[in-house]
């Protein structure tokens, strides 16, 4: 580690559709923005080095990794076999204390696996969760977990998601008392599946969070809560339903705009006003999704991340480290285990 | 029953936000459109009779029912206690062969309960399902079941939903070989929750349907399938996510349109082109949702149904009776039980 630099972040330079170019660009931008943080670009030297143009700033270094994990590879197999994959090397750096955090825009399943097998879980966390931010009407966003990393969940998992998500919003997003909501098919207590009912009871009894009850999918985009707790199956269905509805409507609007000369003129008039909408639907704005429950900071960036998305992901990873997220989650769990059993 | 009139439909005149006015209006329109069908308006004589203006056509009659079930009443309790509720009386008419079908825009849970307790299930059907039509980009719509009537489901339930939904599309909507899809969080086989995986296996082995595999929520609106099979929890989440996204986007578009004089002018130019979109998002267009698996035709109309929605619901009920839906479902089940065990 460089002298005088307190914080070190490993970046899987080979992960994502636009890697390594955008990963490198994002890291260089971040290095300029945060001189107190050092960055390790992990990846194929032959491809990454030329991108640095021989003028990498002092807080950016390159770590060669001879392998990469493809987007379609079977996660567990890939992580087990490719010991020198950029993602695995970055995870190992976190495990061994060589880096405080890692980021990747690569294969989500492989990153989950590398997190579990290489970085490892916080003792007491049965299952880590990927916490993604869903854009909301007011641009603040809703942190939702789990959105599909695990298709099945037990009530205890949802309980842990609630605790971890709440701590993340407090420490990384600076929210004082984030409202935790449970995704359900009705707002009243007693509604929903057996899983939802049991989770409701656990969340109601958890003093460490501000549980505000059930939230329906239609109210999520209006930010009915700050942390949305859900099982991966219905969470993923919700997310893809948002995407599908948005795509359909925007497609229709576009069609209406390009109908004739008059509507095209109208479109030109409307465009500035609709830019906010487009921004709202751009998940890249929100940067990375943390993998919560691991004993190190691991952030997943969207597969199509550009430099700005990488930089946003880096910001989240950096803030998580600076505000002691991992310690806070571990303390909550051990404290609870001590007092509650 | 009137001489020469073959088909008789009972209408809960008191159910829905706009009852009894719109229910009566819808029935009168239907009576004019289908003179071969007779209609029984079931409800409070004091409120329904004046709406007929003393000039009810020969194929419309009134059946007094002294009670009504409110939108917020606890379903099982309400159906058990209110023997003379309009909804319960209509269900009894179906049970006793006095009517071939019934419709209601009232309390959904109560209608499910009346269906189960009064009309009764087709032997072999473990659980009836409410099949709703989700608007699609091509205006054909996707018949989805279950969308929330039952929060939890077993694989065998999803199997039965697939069979019943497929028969409905064939017989009532005239589709020759409807594509049946399973709501899942990935398209490949082997994806999803335990429930989804087991349901996938059952649907793959069902010769009576055309199973085309998993469907993601984002592809539903593009009509990736004709019948969408899902558990009530994730189905309901999907539906409400569609609604939420649509509300958010339309709100933003509206805001952009009303920003200043120029954008208002643009809005005027755009409106005709956007009418199709509005229609697409108007669930009323699609009329009633059949409750499949009961030993009689029961159709749920949306709570805010107007006359046109009632008439559309009546059309579906009428077509279900005319094409022998109940018999077809019963035959499929008994045939299968005979051959497959």
Interface residues (C-beta under 8 A of the other chain):
Chain A: X137 X148 X151 X152 X183 X185 X191 X192 X193 X194 X196 X216 X217 X218 X219 X220 X221 X222 X232 X233 X234 X236 X237 X238 X239 X240 X241 X242 X243 X244 X245 X246 X247 X248 X249 X250 X251 X252 X253 X255 X256 X257 X259 X262 X263 X265 X266 X267 X269 X270 X273 X274 X276 X277 X280
Chain B: X137 X148 X151 X152 X183 X185 X191 X192 X193 X194 X196 X216 X217 X218 X219 X220 X221 X222 X232 X233 X234 X236 X237 X238 X239 X240 X241 X242 X243 X244 X245 X246 X247 X248 X249 X250 X251 X252 X253 X255 X256 X257 X259 X262 X263 X265 X266 X267 X269 X270 X273 X274 X276 X277 X280
